[in-house]
Amino acid sequence: MAVALRSFKFDSIAIAIDNRPSSYAMAQACAMAAKQAGIKPVFYGVIPTPALACHSMETGIPAVMVTGSHIPFDRNGLKFYRPDGEISKADEKAILETDISFESVSKLPDLYVSDDAKLTYLQRYKVFASPAIVGKRVGIYEHSSAGRDLYRELFSDLGAEVISLGRSEEFIPIDTEAVSEEDRVRAREWVAQYDLDLLFSTDGDGDRPLLAGEDGEWLRGDVLGILCAQTLGIEALAVPVSCNTAIEQCGAFTEVNRTRIGSPYVIDAFADLNSRFAKVAGFEANGGFLLGSDIRLNDQQIKALPTRDALLPVLAVLSLAKNGIVPLVQQLPQRFTASDRIKNFATDKSKAMITKAIEAPVEFMEKLGYSSVLVDSVNTVDGFRISLENGDIIHLRPSGNAPELRCYVESDTPDSAQSLVNMTLKQILMLD
C-alpha cells in the first residue's frame, strides 16, 4: 500500500482469490493489513485474476489476487496490481524493501463478496456476441479453476451450448505449458464423446488458457496467441523469446519484439510499441494474452488489459472459426513447440548449468547427447536458447516461481519436438 500511495490516490483495495484451501484465510489477512493501513478492502470472492485486474483498472484502485497460479495446491502466493495494471519489477523490488509493521490481531475479519468485478469482466466480453458462436458446442473443463462458473455463464449468454466437465472440489494445479498425458487423453475423449466444437480450460487462477478444437488436441499457447492477434488485427507484438517462430514466419505482424519470459517484460515493451503502432498486444507460450492498446471490434471498443487473460484469445478464435479450429491452425507455418520441466530442481543448480552451457555451447550439447551439432546461434536473453542449423531450437531456463528447470523446444514436427524435450531432460537428469 505504501508503495502505491506514493504514486496514486485511492481509499480502497480490491481482493480476490482462487480455489486453494489456504486462499480465503490469506485474503482475510490482506484485508486486515489494508484496514490497519487505513484502506478499505473490497472482496470479490473466487474470480479469475484478469477479472480482478480489469475491475481494478476500471475503478482506479489497486488489487491483490491470492493465488499460486499453476503451482501445487499446498503452496500459495499474491499477485499485485496498481490502479493502472500489473506491478513492474521495480515495484516488486520496492515492495520487498519496504519495512512496515502491523498490529497483532486475535481474529481476522469475515469477508463478504461483491459481484461487481465479475460483472465488469462479463460485460467486457459481450462484444463477441455473434452468429458464429450461437449453437457451438463448448465443453468447459472446470476442475478447480477460479473462473469455472463465470465461463459457463458467459458462453451460455453468447448463445453457445455449454457442457460442464471434470469439476473438482479438490484443487488441481493445471500447468498450460506442461499438460499431463492424462489431460491430453481426457480432451480427445471428451471432444469425441460430446461432439464438441471447442474444449476450454484454464490454469488455477484463470489467466492462462487451454483450448482444444474439433480434433481434441490442445493448442500450444503461442499458436492460440497468433490466431487471436490475427483476429484482432494486431500490428505489433511483444512476446517472450520462448514463443514459436511461426509468429515471424506467418508475416501477419509489422513488428515482433522478443523479450525475457514473464508478463512484466512483455508489458514493458508496450510503451515503445504504442508510440509507433495503433494496435499492440502480447502473449506468452502459456497462452495468456495481453492487450496493450484499445481496439475496436464489431463496432465496439475493447479497452487495453495489459495482464495475462485466458478468455480473450479463446473468444477471438471461436468467433473466427466458422469452419472449425483445425483449419485455422493448419494455415499457419508448420513449426511445432513442446515443453516440460524437471520438478524439485534447485534454482542455483539450474543457473550454474546454464552458465556452463553459455560458456561452451557445443560441448554442453554434446554432453546431452547431441553429437556433432552445428550451431546457428545462441540467445541468452533469458536462459540458454540454442538454434541449430537443422532448424531445431532448444531452450533451458529456471522457472521464475518454483524450483524447476524448464525446457522449451521447437522443431518441424510434433513428434520431433516432443522427442527433443524428452531426450534433453533425460540427459540433464543423468548429468546430475
Buried (B, 14 or more C-beta within 10 A) or exposed (E): BEBBEEEEEBEBBBBBBBBBEBBBEBBBBBBBBBBBBEBEBBBBBBBBBBBBBBBBBBBEBBBBBBBBBBBEBEEBBBBBBBBEBBBBEEBBEBBEEEEEEEEEEEEBBEBEBBEBBBEBBBEBBEBBBBEBBEEBBBBBBBBBBBBBBBBBEBBEEBBBBBBEBBEEEEBBBBBBBBBEEEBBEBBBEBBEEBEBBBBBBBBBBBBBBBBBBBEBBBBBBBBBBBBBBBBBEBBBBBBBBBBBBBBBEBEBBEBBBBBBBBBBBBBBBBEBBBEEBEBBBBBBBBBBBBBBBEBEBEEEEBEBBBBBBBBBBBBBBBBBBEEBBBEBBEEBEEBBBBBBBBEEBEBEEBBEBBEBBBEEBBEBBEBBEBEEBEEEEEBBBBBBBBBBEEEBBBBBBBBEEBBBBBBBBBBEEBEBBBBBBBBBBEBBEEEE
